[in-house]
Amino acid sequence: MSILHENLTTQAEALRAQRTALLKEHGDTVLGSVTIEQVLGGMRGVPALVCDTSSVSADEGLRIRDTPILDLTDITPEETFWLLVTGKRASATELDELRSIFSKYYAIPQYVIDTLKAMPKDSHPMVMLSVGLLAMERESEFRAAYDKGAGKDALWQSMVNDSVRLIGSIPGIAAAIYRIRFHDGNVIAPLTDDNDLSNNFAHMLGVSNDASWKELIRLYLVLHSDHEGGNVSAMTSYVVSSALSDPFYSVSAAMCGLAGPLHGLANQECLRFIIDVKDQFGGVPTDEQLTEYTWNRLRNGQVIPGYGHAVLRVTDPRFTAFYQFAEKHNLQDENVQIVQKIYNIVPGVLREHGKAKNPWPNVDAASGSLLYAYGMKEFDFYTVMFGVSRAIGLCSQMVVNRMMASPIVRPKSLTLAELSK
C-alpha cells in the first residue's frame, strides 16, 4: 500500500460516515428552490452536486481545498493532486513517492502511439486525446477489481491507482498528439533523470528548452486543474463515473465536453481576438485606438472575448497569476503586450457601457497568448493542454466521490408540457 493509500484509508471511512450522518439527520433539509428559468437555463445555480476538492465564489474565485489559488502558484502538479485528494499539503517524503509512482507512466504504451498514428491526419487533437485515453482503458485496475467482485466500499483504492496512472500518462499522450499532428511524428521520450511531471511534459512537447517554458507548463497545469464540480467537463466525468465507469472512460467523456466552444475552446478564441486586434492595427494599438475599437465592437453587439464569467464578479485570480508570470519574465511578445493593454482599458469601457455583469478578465484572456509567445502556435492544441491539467482535478473528484460511496446520478427530467402546467 502506498503512502497515498495510507493517507486516504482513514479519510474514506470518515467521508462515508459523514455522508451517512447527513442523510440520516438532515436528509429532508431544503437547500433552495428551483425555478423554471433554472430548468430551462441549463440548471444554472442549482445546488445539486458535492465537490470537496475545490470551490468558486463570485467575489474571490477559485479555492483548492479552501486555499486561494493565488497562494498555490508555486506548487507542482503532483502537489496539486495530493492536496486535492487528501485536503493536505504533501510532505517531502510523500511528494517524492508520488512523483516516483507518476514517473512509471510517463512513457506511454506503444499501442497508444500506434493508435494515434493510425488516425486520419486531420483528426482534431481533442478527438485524439479522447481516443488515446480510451485506448488505455485496458489498463484499468478499477474495472478489473469490479469484475472480480470487489465491494463498492473498496473500489476507491483501485480508483486511486487508475487516477495515478492516467495523470502520469496523459502528458505523454498529449505530447505524442502534438508531435504526430503538428510535427514530424517522432515522439519524444520522457527524461530518464527527472521525475518531475511538468518538466517531462515540457520536454516531450519539444517546443522550447527555456527554463521559463517549464515554469509556464507547471503553472498552467496547476491553475487549470480543478474548478468546482458543475462545469461541463467535471460534471460529465462525475455522471459517467457514478455509473462505476473507470477513470479512462470518465475522463475521455469529459474531454469531449471540454472540446466544446463554450467550455475549453475559449482560450483559443481569445487569442484569435488578440491576433485580430494586432492585425487591425499592424501591431500593438495605442490606448486611444484600443478604446475606440472596444466601443465599436460593443455598439455592434459583439463581446470582448475573455471578459466576463458565469460565476466570477472579480478578476479571475488565474488570469492574475498568468499576468504576473508575463511581468516576471518580461515577455515582449506583441500578443502579450495587447493582453496587458486590454486589461488596462477594457474593464473601464465595459463598466461605462453598463451591460456586462462582470467587466473583468477570466483565465482564458491570457493563457493562449503565453503558449503562443513560446512557440506553441497551433490553436487546436490549446484545449489539449487544458485537458492535461483538468484531468488532475477530474480524477481527484472521482477518487473523493468513490471514497464517500456516492450513488449513480439520476436527476428528474420534465417535459415542456409539464413545466407549462
N, C-alpha and C positions, 0 to 999 in steps of 0.2 A: 504494500500500500504506500503510495507517495505521500509526501508532506501535505500536498493539496487535499488529498482524500482525508487525511487525518484531521485537517482543519475543518472540513465540511461535514464530517460524520456527526459531530455534536450539533452543528447548526441545522442539519436536516431534521433531526429529531425535534429540535426546538421550533422550527418553522411549521412542521406538521402539527405540533401541539398548539401553537398559536393560531393556526388556521382553524383547527377543530374547535378551539375555545371561542373564537369569534363567531363561528357558525352557530354554536350552541347557545351562546349568551346574547348575541346581537344580530342574529340572522334576519330578524324582521325589521331592523333599523333602516329607515328610508334615507338614502344619500342625496336624493334630489328628484325633481320631476323631469319628465321627458316631453318635449313639445313636438308638435307636427313639424315645425321648422327644423328641429334637430334630426328627426327621422328622414325628412326629405333632403336635408343638407349634409348627408354623409356622417351622421352621428357626431357632429362637431360638438365637443364639450361634454358629451355624455360620460359620466363616471362609470366605467364598465370593466376595467382591467386592473390587475395587480401588477406593478412593476417596482420591485425593490431596488433595482440596480441604479436607477437614475431618475431625476425629476427635472421638470422645466417649469419655471414660473415666469409670468409676464413681465415682472419688474426686475428680474435678475438673470434669467437664462438657465443654462444647464448646470446641474449639480450631479457629480458622480458620487454615489453613496454619501450624500449630504455635504460634499466638499465642492465649492465653486470651481468650475473648470479652469478658471484663470490661476487657481492655486495648484494646478496639476500640469502645467505646461512644461515642466522639467522632467516628467516621468517617462518611462518607456512603455511600449505596447504590452510587454509582459507584466509590468507593474499594474497597468490599467486592468488587465484581465483578472489579476489576483484581487485587486481592490473591488472590482465589480462582483465577483462571485463570493468573496469572503466578507466584504464590508470592512476590511482592514488593510493597512499598508503592509507590504511584504517585507520580511527581514532579509538581510543579505543572503543567509543560507537558503531561505525559501525561494528567493529570486534566482539564485544560482541553479537550484534543482529544476525549477520551472523552465528556465532558459535552456538547460541541458535536454529536457524532455522535448521541448518545441523543436530544437535543432535536429532531432532524429527525423523530422518530417519535411525539412527544407528542400531536400532533393525529392521531387515528386516521382511517382512510378512512371516507367517508360510508357505503359499502356495509356496513361493520361495524355502524354505528349503526342503519342501516335493518334489518339482520338482527335485532338485539337488540329493536328496537321491534316487529318483526313476531311476536315470540314471545308465547305466552299470558301474560296479565298476572300470573298466579300462578306463573310458572316460577320454580324455585329459582335464586337468584343464582349458585350454583356451576354449574348447568346452563348458564346464560347465559355464564359465563366460559369454560367449555369450548367452547361453540358459537362464541363470539366469536374464540377462538384458532384454531379450525378454519376459520372464515370467512377468516382472514388467511393460511391456508396457501398460497393462490395467489401470495403474495409471496415464497415460499421460493426463495432463491438456491441452497440445498443441493440441492433436488430438481432444479432447472434444470441445475445443474452435473453431477449424476449422469446426467440424461437426455442430456446432451451427451457423455457418456463420460469424465468426469473420473476419474482414478485414485483409488483409495482413500486413498493417501498424501497426496493434495492436497485431499480433501474437507473437512478440518478448517478450511480457510480460509473456505469458504462457510458452514460451521457457525458460525464466529465472527460472520459478517455476519448470519446469521439470528438468532443469540442476541442481538446488539446491537439488532436491530430489534424482537425480541419483548420484551426487557426495557424498551426505550423505549416500546413501545406498550401493554403490559399495564396500567400505571396509568390510561391513558386509557380502555381497555376497562372496567376495574373501576369507574372514576368514572362512566362512561356507564351502566353497570348500576345503580349506586346512584341516579342521577338518574331513570332510567326506571322502575325497580322500586319505589322508595320515595318519589319526589317528583313534580314536575310534568312530567318527561320532557325538560325543557330541559337539554341537555348543555352544560356549562361549558367554554369553550375554554381551552387552556393559556396561560400567561403569555407575553407577547412579549419581556419584558425580563429574564427569569430562566431560565437553562438548568438550574437545579438540579432533579433528578428528584423528590426528596421534597417540595420546595416546590411544584412543579407538581401533584403528586398531591394534596397537602393542599388546594391551591386548587381543583382540579377537582371534588373531593368536595363542596365548598360547606358543610362542617359548621361550621367556626369560622375566624375571622380572627386568633385569638390566636397570638402567636409561639410559645408553648409547644406548641400543637397541631401546628405544623410540626415542632417538635423531636421530639414524640412520634412522628410519622409517620416521620421519619428514623430514630429509634431502633428503631421497630417493624420497618422494612424491613431493618435491619442484623441484629437479633437473630434473626429467623426465617429468614434467607436460606439457611442450609445446616445440615445436622445428620447428617453421615455418609451412607453410601450404602445402608444397609439398611432405612431406614424406608419405609413403603408408597409415598409419592409419589416419593421418589428412586429406589427400586428399579424402580418402574413405568416411569419415564422412561428408566432405564438399559436395561431389557429392550426397550422399544419402539424406542429409538434404536439399539440393537445390530443391529436388522434394517435399518439405514440409512434409517429413517424420519426425516424432518426434525424440527427442534425444535418446530414448531407441532403436529404430530401427537403428539409425545412429551410435551410439557408439557400439552396438552389431556388426554391419557390420565392423566397424573399428577394433574391436578386432580380427576378422577373418583375417584381413590384418596384424595385429601386430603379429599374431601367425606364420607368415612365417619365415623360416630360414634366409632370407636376411634382416629381419627387427627386430622384437622383440626377436627372439631366440638367438641373437648374444651374450648376456651376459652369457648364459649357455654354449655356445660353447667356449667362452673364459675361463671359469672356467674349462671345461674339459681339455683344453690345459694346464692350470696351474697344474692340478692334474696329467696329463701325465708327465709333467716335474718332479714333485715330485716323482712319481713312478719310473721314469727312473733313478733317482739318489738316491733314498732312503731317500729323504728329500730335504732340500734347497741346490741347487748346488753351487759350487764356481763360481766366476766370470769367470774363465777360462773355466770351464765346460759349463756354460750357453752360453758363446761366441761361442764355438765350436758347440754346439747344434743348435744355431741360424743359423750359417753358413751352417750347414748340411741341415737344412730344406730349406733354400733358394736355395742351389745348387740342391736340389731335386724338385724344382719348387713349394714348399709349401709356404704358407703365415704365418705370425705371427698373430694369432687371436687377435683382439683388437687394432691393429696398422694400421692406415690409416683411412680415412673418405672421403665420397663422396664430401663433401663441404670444410671441415676444412683443413688448412695447418699449423696448430699450435697444441700444446697440447690442447685437449678438456678441457675447464675450469671446466666441470662437473667431469672429471677424477681428476683434481687438488683438487676439493672440497672433493672427497672421499679419496684421498691420504692424505690430511691434517687431515681428520677425523681419519684415522688409526694412524697417528702420534700422534694426540692429545690424543687418548685413549690408546696409546702404545700397540696396538694389536700384539700379538706374534704368532698368528696362522701361520703355515708354508706356507699356501697358500698366505696369505697377505705378508709375507716376500718375497715370489717369485715374487709377483706383483711388489713390490718395487725394487727388484733386476732387473727384466726385464726392468723396466722404466729407470734404470741407465745404462743399457747395450745395449738394442735392438735398440734405435734410432741411436746410433753411427754406429752399424753394418749395418742398413738399409741405412744410408747415404753413407757409403762406398760401399755398394752393388750397389746403384745408380738407381735402377728401381722403387722404391716406390716414388710416388708423395708426399706422406705425411708420414714421418717416426715416427710421434708422436701418442700417445695413444688416443683412444676415450673413452667415458664413460664406455663402456662395458668391458674394460680391468680391471676394478676394482670392479664394482658393485656386481657381483656374489660372489666374494671371501669374501666380507664383510658380506653378508647374511649368507654364509656358516660358517663363523667364529662364529656367534652367535647361530648356531644350526639348521638353515634352510637349510637342505642338499638335499631337494627334487628339483632337477634341473627343472623338468617340471613345477614347480610353479613360477619360476622366472619371466616368461613373464606375469603372472597374476599380480605380483607386479608392473611391468612396466605399465600394463593396468590400474590399480587403479590410478596411478599417471597421466597417459596420458589422462584419462577421464576429468581431470580438464581443460586441455588445449583444448581438443576437444569441450567440452561444451562451453567454453569461446568463441572459434572461431564461433560456431554456433549462439550464442547469438548476437555477433557483426555483423555477416553476415545477420541475420534476422533483426537487428536494421536498417541496411542500405538497407533493401529490396533487397538483392541480387537475381538475377534470377536463373532459373534452369541451370545447367551446361550441355552444349551440344557442345563439340568440333567437328570439321570436321575430318572424317577419310578418308584415301586414300588407294587404292589397290596398291599392288606391281607393277602392270602394269602401273598404273597412275604415280607412282614415277619414274619408268623406262622411261616413255615417257617424 
